Amino acid sequence: FRDEIFCRFLLPTDARRTDLLLATPKQDKGGIGPQIVSWAYERDDGGRGFVFGGQDFRDNLAHDDYRRFLLNGIAWAAHIEIPADGIQSPKPDVSGVSPAVFH
């Protein structure tokens, strides 16, 4: 699959953050190397956040692992229990979504 990942996040070291995905730009002309593109964060008060710097192309939602990653992250942030094999979901029909609205 392809995605337009936004990277070069300037993230300070923080024990409350868990880095989830690293990616290297396909055309790494600046030699920046692997960059953090997704992470989870748990505040001291129990609040949670999940960040993913991608999901620009609707066709990616047809990939089960991609969709499961996003759903698991959202559910984790909402304190929803996640099954051992992850949250399962049907493949969405994106044929009615205009590319002008969503790549």
Buried (B, 14 or more C-beta within 10 A) or exposed (E): EEBEBEBEEEEEEEEEBEEBBEBBBEEEEEEEEEBBBBBBBBEEEEEBBBBBBBBEBBBBBEEEEBBBBBBBBEBBBEEEEEEEEBBEEEEEEBEEEEEEEEB
